């Protein structure tokens, strides 16, 4: 069954971030599709779709966050179920794309897991991917199907503009490493504030060492900008170094709050005054500490889904 512009739009959700899926549906004035994702007694995943989707334009909302492998398999199995039920077009809506950090061979015999996941999604039957702030934008090229790549920066800059207004002239945007310079420059440009960079060396995974700060942050209020925070070593080391070098206040923001291992303890003990995150990953109650402020991406994803369904431009969302 081929998708046409007259096909019904249907929104489904797996288990990773149902709260976000419901918010996206409300923004589209739709109900979530009737489907059940459960487990057999041995741990295998079971998917049951309780309504017809023949010829429909189907969107499956699922971040591949913790537990990463379970959430990825839920998505793959639901895509397969949709394909076998004759859905007209299947879009995998992945607010957070797991395995994105493994995007190249950094050492001999390394896997490129981001490419493997792209292959799995395509083979399962996805016709399109909708995601936000990939760890590396070039991952879009790993797919042989269309990828719509949304940006979280406008949501973050709008928050700071509303919160600080004219006081933004006191701020400097800081990139926590050289790999985040492009993202931080875009953030700084939108707020019309200066840019500084932390040059660091990472001796091994999840361990970082501050080397040098490029730019003037002494006597300034600073905002650290990153795409994701996992164990929070990079961002907290950066915050503490900035404070030691003369910054009078340190805020931080990111798109994806992975927050694994000692992340919460590190954030609590760090110089970070407020950490602003987007809700691409569902935060359980125990991770919603006082320092963390969540901003919803539901409206952005709902608008992108609407434009994809209607065949209009998605990129103009960020003009």
Secondary structure, DSSP 4 states (H G I P E B T S, - for coil): ----TTSPEEEEE-SS-HHHHHHHHHHTT-PBP-EEEEE-TTS-EEEEE-S--BT-EEEEE----SSHHHHHHHHHHHHHHHHHTTBSEEEEEESS-TTTT--S-SSTT---HHHHHHHHHHHHT-SEEEEE--SSGGGGGG-SSEEEEE-SHHHHHHHHHHHHGGGGGGEEEEESSGGGHHHHHHHHHHHT-EEEEEEEEEEETTEEEEEEEES--TT-EEEEEEEEESSSHHHHHHHHHHHHTT-SEEEEEEEEE---TTHHHHHHHSSEEEEEEEBTSPPPGGG--TTEEEE--HHHHHHHHHHHHHT--SGGGG-
